[in-house]
Amino acid sequence: MSVFSVNFTMRPRRPTLNDDPSARRIAVYPGTFDPVHYGHVDITRRAAQLFDEVIVAVLDLPRKPLVFSLEERIQLFRQGVQSIPNVSVVGYSGLTVEFARQRGASALVRGLRATSDFEYEYQMTTMNRHLRPGLETIFMMTSLQYAYLSSSLIKEVASLGAPLEGLVQPHVAAALAAKYARRA
Ligand code: ADP
């Protein structure tokens, strides 16, 4: 035996939800999307290249104030990704892991912008793993040009009348302008 050989004792691997190679790979991309911006669309497009199907899951009642209704958030996202054939956009309520189970998903997709996102995402992922072992969470780093985008900051500048080119798609910019014009 060579001095370089190592005697591995193989432990049986814990089964995951990805074990059937013939199964369609379905990912759920959950979020509030109030409203969808270029950073979200970029993550969706990239996830759609990795999975057979990506379901964008728009949370009905998040614990934060909303500008757009569930139906509006769904429609805005849908319009923004209609050219990507393996992406669908639906609303959901309740536990994300339960929604993923109902849809036969093997992974959740989340986007990461900065280290400030990490703490919350880490906690959430650990909780989701506890609730549903085997459901993987895939983190995708934001593309650099979208790293500063957040729905809340976009709403803030939109409410002050800032131009929205480069931040959100034109139909979303129009929806934001209409919302804030009505409120003025
Ligand atoms: P949530 O309330 O679940 O954080 P958001 O709508 O703010 O919902 O975000 C949904 C997902 O998109 C999250 O995973 C978030 O980290 C990701 N995301 C938000 N902004 C960006 C961005 N600029 N680039 C990449 N991912 C992003």
Boltz pocket constraint, residues with backbone or C-beta under 6 A from the ligand:
constraints:
  - pocket:
      binder: B
      contacts: [[A, 30], [A, 31], [A, 32], [A, 33], [A, 34], [A, 35], [A, 39], [A, 40], [A, 43], [A, 62], [A, 109], [A, 110], [A, 111], [A, 112], [A, 113], [A, 117], [A, 140], [A, 141], [A, 142], [A, 143], [A, 146], [A, 147], [A, 148], [A, 149], [A, 150], [A, 151]]
      max_distance: 6.0
